[in-house]
Structure formats: structure tokens, C-alpha cells
């Protein structure tokens, strides 16, 4: 590493550690948005969208033994001044373990992989794993960029190689725009389904409507149905929230639900961006009896628990695991392991093969996903 790059690396490490220690012990919080709330300073990227703890259950068990996926060599990267003198900080290579990025909903599986393969505690695993969310993850994979939200072992002042490109992402299906971008720069993506989930619609528990047909949902989001009374509810205007373009949820909405039917323009809100600039963004879901929104079942069940939210049946069918696996729920879908085609025999491809092994599928089941290959 040349001198300039070494200085840059030390500066990055110092700023990360400073950010992480300004408010020690800060827990993830949510602003009420579906996948883009504002978390505390030490919960960046997708972690800012999670209101529930990501840890192991009491019946957690070690499934992986003798893992070939391990981190590489640890070296001293530099030191900084502390009250008692100087303190070293360290760098560690990814070794045979992949750099993973992905969708918010896939964070718990990556945390479980770190526990299983690397023997990490929950604290270490949660620090080690961080995602850019769906679109950012796809861009990182396609362009061979690093995942800047991942790769630290805070309690040991150790940081993963910040220049290592993403090897594998765990995500919802790529959008047409993301696939087109990959093709534009001559990158072919390999997407393999690794587990099932359900694309679900949510509203406040006080809303008397418990079920909508798929055609009614399409009517709501195309503007043909504008009042809850038209679908058996109260006489109140429907507030139909959307997600931002190329988010995993928005891609799911367009591909699974709307297909070729145009959607209403999304609700917008004004926020303050860098340098005090006001920008318009897609409004987050606000939970009340007039609202409807959409997300993935695993997310709402495990990562953003809210007793005031209920999941609507679709065509009279609840989104339970049995109906999802059997394909009875109309909006059953999958999460994917995605690699670049040239990496099929490299770290990313080898780890994806492991995820689809019996051992990998058991790990997914242990943290609440519906395995793709379970008999």
C-alpha cells in the first residue's frame, strides 16, 4: 500500500471508530418508516431500518463444523492517542470468507452465517455485518465496489479490508434497471433462490378490512379504487404508500403485483439533505386505519415488529409458511443469492453453493426463513 493510500485508510478507520464511540451502546431505533428509518449513529445502512434485536434464540445450535470459510491474517494498521498513551487498531483480510452485501430483510441470515462460520458472538456478528440495502448492494456487486457498511469487530478495534469488492449479495430479485445496468457494463449476474417469503400488504389493526383480492390491490394502486368503502371498509380515502424506485419492495410491487398496470404517482415528502438542501422523497408508510403499504413478511414479523400493524389476506389466503411454501399464497416469492457469473468458482460462488447445501438451508431455517430446498 502506498503512503497516500495508507493515510487514507488510517483516516477512514479513525473516523469510523470516532463515530462508533460518540454514543456508546446506542440501540437501533426507527422513525416509523418501512425500510428507511433513521437509526442511531452506530447503526448505519440497513441497520437503521430495524427496530427489533437480531440475536439467537434460546434453542440456537451450532450447525456448521470445520468451516472452509474463514477470515484471513490480522495486521496492525496504525494507532491513535488514548488517555493512557497509544492504542493500536488492526486490519484483517477477508481470506476465504466472502464480502456480503444485500437487502435489509436478509441481515439476520448474514449475521447467522458469521456466528456459524466465524464463531462470533451476537455482538461481534452484528458489528461485522452491515448492508447497503437492495439497490446499493446490486450496484456494489455489479461494479465490484466494497460494502462500506460492513466489516468491523468493534470490541477488538479490528476492521475488514475496506477495498475488498463485494463477492455475494443476499437480496430480493434484481430490478429490470439493475439488470440493464449490469448488461451495459458487460456483467452477467447469477441469481439463485435460497429461501421463500411472501410479499404482503399491511394496514393498521383497527381497519375493519382483513382481506383484499389481488385485483382490488391493483385497483387501489392504479387509482381505480380510492375509498375503503369500495372494498368493504369505512368511508375514508385510501392512503396508499409506495417505496422508492429500485428498492426491493418496489421491485416486488411492480413485478409481482402491478405487472404492466401503471401505478399512481407516490406520495412525496420534503426532507433536508446535505448542505440544507430540500429534496422530495417517497413518503414512508405512516400507520393509521386509512393507510395501506407493502413489504416482506419476514421483515414485518422479525425486524420491524409493531403490534398495531396487521397483514392482510390476499384472495382469502393468509401469508403463513405453509401457504408460502405450497405456493397457495398469491404473492409468494424468494430471496436470492447473487454473484457475478465469473465468480462461480470463486469465494462468492462457493459460499452460495454452501447456502444451498443441507447445512446452509438449516442455518436459514434456524433464523426463521423458509428454506428453498427443505423437503
C-alpha positions as CSV (number, residue, x, y, z in Angstrom):
1,X,0.0,0.0,0.0
2,X,1.5,3.4,-0.9
3,X,1.8,6.2,1.6
4,X,-1.2,8.2,0.4
5,X,-3.5,5.2,0.5
6,X,-2.1,4.3,3.9
7,X,-3.0,7.8,5.2
8,X,-6.5,7.5,3.7
9,X,-7.0,4.1,5.3
10,X,-6.0,5.3,8.7
11,X,-8.3,8.3,8.4
12,X,-11.2,6.1,7.5
13,X,-10.6,3.8,10.4
14,X,-10.3,6.8,12.8
15,X,-13.5,8.4,11.6
16,X,-15.4,5.1,11.9
17,X,-14.2,4.5,15.5
18,X,-14.9,8.1,16.4
19,X,-18.5,7.7,15.1
20,X,-19.0,4.5,16.9
21,X,-17.8,5.8,20.3
22,X,-19.6,9.1,20.4
23,X,-22.7,7.5,21.8
24,X,-21.7,4.0,23.1
25,X,-24.4,1.4,23.5
26,X,-26.9,3.2,21.2
27,X,-29.6,0.8,20.1
28,X,-31.3,0.7,16.7
29,X,-34.3,2.9,16.6
30,X,-36.9,3.6,13.9
31,X,-38.5,6.7,12.6
32,X,-41.6,4.8,11.6
33,X,-40.7,4.2,8.0
34,X,-40.9,0.8,6.5
35,X,-37.3,0.3,5.5
36,X,-35.6,3.6,5.8
37,X,-35.9,4.9,9.3
38,X,-33.1,6.9,11.0
39,X,-31.1,4.9,13.4
40,X,-28.5,5.9,16.0
41,X,-25.0,6.9,14.9
42,X,-23.7,3.3,15.3
43,X,-26.5,1.7,13.3
44,X,-25.8,2.6,9.7
45,X,-27.1,1.4,6.3
46,X,-29.9,-1.2,6.6
47,X,-29.5,-1.4,10.4
48,X,-31.2,2.0,10.6
49,X,-34.4,0.3,9.3
50,X,-34.6,-2.3,12.0
51,X,-36.5,-1.8,15.3
52,X,-36.0,-5.4,16.7
53,X,-32.9,-7.0,18.1
54,X,-31.1,-9.5,15.9
55,X,-29.9,-12.3,18.1
56,X,-30.0,-16.0,18.6
57,X,-33.0,-17.9,20.1
58,X,-32.6,-19.9,23.3
59,X,-32.7,-23.1,21.2
60,X,-30.0,-21.9,18.9
61,X,-27.5,-24.6,17.9
62,X,-24.1,-24.8,16.2
63,X,-24.8,-26.4,12.8
64,X,-21.5,-25.7,10.9
65,X,-18.4,-27.6,11.9
66,X,-14.9,-27.4,10.3
67,X,-15.9,-24.5,8.0
68,X,-13.7,-23.7,5.0
69,X,-14.8,-20.1,5.1
70,X,-12.5,-18.1,7.4
71,X,-11.1,-14.6,7.7
72,X,-7.5,-14.0,6.8
73,X,-4.5,-12.5,8.5
74,X,-4.7,-9.8,11.1
75,X,-2.2,-7.0,11.0
76,X,-1.6,-3.7,12.9
77,X,-2.9,-0.9,10.7
78,X,-1.9,2.0,12.9
79,X,-2.6,3.6,16.3
80,X,-4.3,6.6,17.8
81,X,-3.9,8.5,21.0
82,X,-5.9,7.5,24.0
83,X,-5.8,8.8,27.6
84,X,-3.2,6.2,28.7
85,X,-1.0,6.6,25.6
86,X,-1.4,5.0,22.2
87,X,-3.8,2.2,21.1
88,X,-3.3,0.0,18.1
89,X,-6.1,-0.7,15.6
90,X,-6.0,-3.6,13.3
91,X,-6.9,-4.8,9.8
92,X,-8.0,-8.2,8.7
93,X,-8.3,-9.7,5.3
94,X,-11.5,-11.4,4.1
95,X,-9.5,-14.6,3.5
96,X,-11.8,-17.4,2.3
97,X,-14.9,-15.7,3.8
98,X,-16.9,-13.6,1.3
99,X,-17.7,-9.9,1.5
100,X,-21.5,-9.9,1.6
101,X,-24.0,-7.1,0.9
102,X,-27.7,-7.2,0.5
103,X,-31.3,-6.3,1.3
104,X,-32.4,-5.2,4.8
105,X,-34.5,-8.3,5.1
106,X,-31.5,-10.6,4.7
107,X,-29.4,-9.1,7.5
108,X,-30.3,-11.9,10.0
109,X,-29.1,-14.6,7.7
110,X,-25.8,-12.9,7.2
111,X,-25.5,-12.5,11.0
112,X,-26.2,-16.2,11.4
113,X,-23.6,-17.1,8.8
114,X,-21.0,-15.1,10.8
115,X,-21.9,-16.9,14.0
116,X,-21.8,-20.3,12.4
117,X,-18.6,-20.0,10.3
118,X,-16.6,-17.5,12.3
119,X,-17.7,-18.3,15.8
120,X,-18.7,-14.7,16.5
121,X,-20.8,-13.7,19.5
122,X,-24.0,-11.8,18.7
123,X,-22.2,-8.5,19.4
124,X,-19.4,-9.3,17.1
125,X,-21.7,-10.6,14.3
126,X,-23.9,-7.6,14.5
127,X,-20.9,-5.3,14.1
128,X,-19.4,-7.4,11.4
129,X,-22.5,-7.4,9.2
130,X,-23.9,-4.3,7.5
131,X,-25.8,-3.9,4.3
132,X,-26.3,-1.1,1.7
133,X,-29.9,-2.2,1.1
134,X,-31.1,-3.7,-2.1
135,X,-30.2,-1.2,-4.8
136,X,-26.9,-0.2,-3.3
137,X,-25.9,-3.9,-2.9
138,X,-26.7,-4.6,-6.6
139,X,-24.6,-1.6,-7.6
140,X,-21.7,-2.7,-5.4
141,X,-21.8,-6.2,-6.9
142,X,-22.1,-5.1,-10.5
143,X,-19.3,-2.5,-10.2
144,X,-17.0,-4.6,-7.9
145,X,-17.2,-2.0,-5.2
146,X,-16.7,-2.6,-1.5
147,X,-19.6,-2.7,1.0
148,X,-18.8,0.3,3.1
149,X,-21.4,-0.6,5.8
150,X,-19.8,-3.9,6.7
151,X,-16.6,-5.3,8.2
152,X,-15.6,-4.4,11.7
153,X,-15.1,-6.1,15.0
154,X,-15.6,-3.1,17.2
155,X,-14.6,-4.7,20.6
156,X,-11.2,-5.5,19.2
157,X,-10.7,-2.4,17.1
158,X,-10.4,-4.5,14.0
159,X,-11.6,-3.6,10.5
160,X,-12.0,-5.7,7.4
161,X,-10.3,-4.7,4.2
162,X,-12.2,-1.7,3.1
163,X,-11.1,-2.1,-0.5
164,X,-12.3,-5.7,-0.9
165,X,-15.2,-5.8,-3.5
166,X,-18.5,-7.4,-2.7
167,X,-18.4,-11.1,-3.5
168,X,-22.0,-12.1,-2.9
169,X,-25.3,-10.4,-2.2
170,X,-28.4,-11.7,-0.4
171,X,-31.3,-9.8,-1.8
172,X,-34.7,-9.7,-3.4
173,X,-34.8,-10.1,-7.2
174,X,-32.9,-7.6,-9.3
175,X,-35.0,-4.9,-11.0
176,X,-35.0,-4.5,-14.8
177,X,-33.0,-1.3,-14.4
178,X,-30.3,-3.2,-12.3
179,X,-30.1,-6.0,-14.9
180,X,-29.8,-3.4,-17.7
181,X,-27.0,-1.6,-15.8
182,X,-25.2,-4.9,-15.4
183,X,-25.5,-5.7,-19.1
184,X,-24.4,-2.2,-20.0
185,X,-21.0,-2.8,-18.4
186,X,-20.8,-6.4,-19.6
187,X,-21.5,-8.0,-16.2
188,X,-23.7,-11.1,-16.1
189,X,-25.5,-11.8,-12.8
190,X,-26.3,-15.3,-11.5
191,X,-29.3,-15.3,-9.2
192,X,-30.2,-18.4,-7.3
193,X,-33.3,-18.7,-5.0
194,X,-32.2,-19.5,-1.4
195,X,-35.4,-19.2,0.6
196,X,-39.1,-18.3,0.3
197,X,-41.0,-15.3,1.6
198,X,-44.3,-13.5,1.0
199,X,-44.9,-10.1,-0.4
200,X,-47.5,-8.7,1.9
201,X,-49.8,-5.7,2.4
202,X,-50.3,-4.1,5.7
203,X,-52.6,-1.7,7.4
204,X,-53.5,-0.6,11.0
205,X,-55.2,-3.3,13.1
206,X,-58.2,-1.0,13.6
207,X,-59.0,-1.1,9.9
208,X,-62.0,-3.4,9.5
209,X,-60.7,-4.8,6.2
210,X,-58.9,-8.1,6.7
211,X,-58.8,-9.3,3.1
212,X,-58.3,-7.9,-0.3
213,X,-58.3,-9.5,-3.7
214,X,-55.3,-9.1,-5.9
215,X,-57.4,-7.2,-8.4
216,X,-58.6,-4.8,-5.6
217,X,-54.9,-4.1,-4.7
218,X,-54.2,-3.4,-8.3
219,X,-57.2,-1.1,-8.4
220,X,-56.0,0.8,-5.3
221,X,-52.5,1.3,-6.6
222,X,-53.7,2.3,-10.1
223,X,-56.2,4.8,-8.8
224,X,-59.3,2.9,-9.8
225,X,-60.3,2.3,-6.1
226,X,-59.9,5.4,-3.9
227,X,-62.1,4.7,-0.8
228,X,-62.0,1.9,1.8
229,X,-65.9,1.7,1.5
230,X,-65.3,0.3,-2.0
231,X,-63.6,-2.8,-0.6
232,X,-65.8,-3.3,2.5
233,X,-64.2,-0.9,4.9
234,X,-65.0,2.5,6.4
235,X,-66.0,5.5,4.3
236,X,-62.5,7.0,4.2
237,X,-60.0,7.9,1.4
238,X,-57.3,5.2,1.0
239,X,-53.8,6.5,1.6
240,X,-51.7,4.1,-0.5
241,X,-48.0,4.3,0.3
242,X,-45.2,3.2,-2.0
243,X,-41.5,2.7,-1.9
244,X,-38.6,4.4,-3.7
245,X,-37.6,3.2,-7.1
246,X,-35.3,0.2,-7.3
247,X,-35.9,-0.7,-3.6
248,X,-36.5,-4.4,-3.1
249,X,-40.1,-3.8,-2.1
250,X,-40.8,-1.5,-5.1
251,X,-39.4,-4.0,-7.5
252,X,-41.6,-6.7,-5.9
253,X,-44.6,-4.5,-6.2
254,X,-44.1,-3.8,-9.9
255,X,-43.1,-7.4,-10.8
256,X,-45.4,-9.4,-8.6
257,X,-48.5,-7.2,-8.4
258,X,-48.8,-4.4,-10.9
259,X,-47.0,-6.0,-13.9
260,X,-47.9,-3.8,-16.8
261,X,-50.5,-1.7,-15.0
262,X,-49.2,1.8,-14.2
263,X,-49.1,2.9,-10.6
264,X,-50.3,6.1,-9.1
265,X,-47.6,8.7,-8.5
266,X,-46.2,8.1,-5.0
267,X,-46.8,10.4,-2.0
268,X,-43.8,12.7,-1.6
269,X,-42.4,14.5,1.4
270,X,-39.8,17.1,1.7
271,X,-36.6,16.4,3.7
272,X,-33.4,18.3,4.4
273,X,-30.4,16.8,2.6
274,X,-26.8,17.8,2.6
275,X,-25.9,21.5,2.9
276,X,-29.5,22.3,3.9
277,X,-31.0,21.4,0.5
278,X,-34.7,20.5,0.5
279,X,-35.4,17.4,-1.6
280,X,-38.5,15.4,-2.4
281,X,-38.5,11.7,-1.5
282,X,-41.1,9.0,-1.5
283,X,-43.1,9.2,1.7
284,X,-42.6,6.5,4.3
285,X,-45.5,4.3,5.5
286,X,-47.5,6.0,8.3
287,X,-49.5,3.6,10.2
288,X,-53.2,4.5,10.6
289,X,-56.6,3.0,9.6
290,X,-56.7,4.8,6.3
291,X,-53.2,3.6,5.2
292,X,-52.0,0.7,3.2
293,X,-48.4,-0.3,2.4
294,X,-46.4,-3.2,1.4
295,X,-43.2,-5.1,2.5
296,X,-41.9,-8.6,3.0
297,X,-43.4,-10.9,5.7
298,X,-40.0,-11.8,7.2
299,X,-39.3,-8.1,7.7
300,X,-42.5,-7.2,9.4
301,X,-42.6,-10.3,11.5
302,X,-38.9,-10.2,12.7
303,X,-37.3,-6.9,12.0
304,X,-39.9,-4.2,12.4
305,X,-42.4,-5.6,14.9
306,X,-45.4,-3.4,15.6
307,X,-48.4,-4.7,17.4
308,X,-50.6,-2.1,15.7
309,X,-49.9,-3.4,12.2
310,X,-51.7,-6.3,10.6
311,X,-51.1,-8.3,7.4
312,X,-54.0,-8.5,5.0
313,X,-55.0,-11.8,3.5
314,X,-54.9,-11.9,-0.3
315,X,-57.8,-13.6,-2.1
316,X,-58.7,-15.0,1.3
317,X,-55.4,-16.7,1.8
318,X,-53.1,-15.8,4.8
319,X,-49.4,-15.5,4.3
320,X,-48.3,-18.3,6.6
321,X,-45.3,-20.5,6.0
322,X,-47.3,-23.5,4.8
323,X,-49.2,-21.4,2.2
324,X,-46.0,-19.7,1.1
325,X,-44.1,-23.0,0.6
326,X,-47.0,-24.6,-1.2
327,X,-47.4,-21.6,-3.5
328,X,-51.0,-21.1,-2.4
329,X,-50.5,-17.5,-1.2
330,X,-50.7,-15.5,-4.4
331,X,-47.6,-13.4,-3.7
332,X,-45.1,-16.0,-2.6
333,X,-41.6,-15.0,-3.6
334,X,-38.0,-15.8,-2.9
335,X,-34.8,-14.2,-1.8
336,X,-31.7,-14.8,-3.9
337,X,-28.0,-15.3,-3.5
338,X,-26.5,-13.3,-6.4
339,X,-22.9,-13.4,-7.7
340,X,-21.2,-12.2,-10.9
341,X,-21.0,-15.1,-13.4
342,X,-17.2,-15.1,-13.5
343,X,-17.2,-15.8,-9.7
344,X,-19.0,-19.1,-9.9
345,X,-15.8,-20.9,-8.8
346,X,-14.5,-18.1,-6.6
347,X,-15.4,-17.2,-3.0
348,X,-18.8,-15.8,-3.7
349,X,-19.9,-18.8,-5.8
350,X,-18.5,-21.3,-3.3
351,X,-20.3,-19.7,-0.4
352,X,-23.6,-19.6,-2.5
353,X,-23.2,-23.3,-3.1
354,X,-22.9,-23.8,0.7
355,X,-26.0,-21.7,1.3
356,X,-27.9,-24.2,-0.9
357,X,-26.4,-27.2,0.9
358,X,-28.4,-29.0,3.6
359,X,-26.2,-27.3,6.2
360,X,-26.8,-23.8,4.8
361,X,-30.5,-24.4,4.5
362,X,-30.7,-25.5,8.1
363,X,-29.0,-22.3,9.1
364,X,-31.6,-20.2,7.2
365,X,-34.4,-22.2,8.9
366,X,-32.8,-21.6,12.4
367,X,-33.3,-17.8,12.0
368,X,-36.8,-18.0,10.7
369,X,-36.6,-18.1,7.0
370,X,-38.5,-20.7,4.9
371,X,-35.7,-22.8,3.2
372,X,-35.9,-23.2,-0.5
373,X,-34.7,-26.8,-0.6
374,X,-36.4,-28.2,2.5
375,X,-38.2,-31.5,1.8
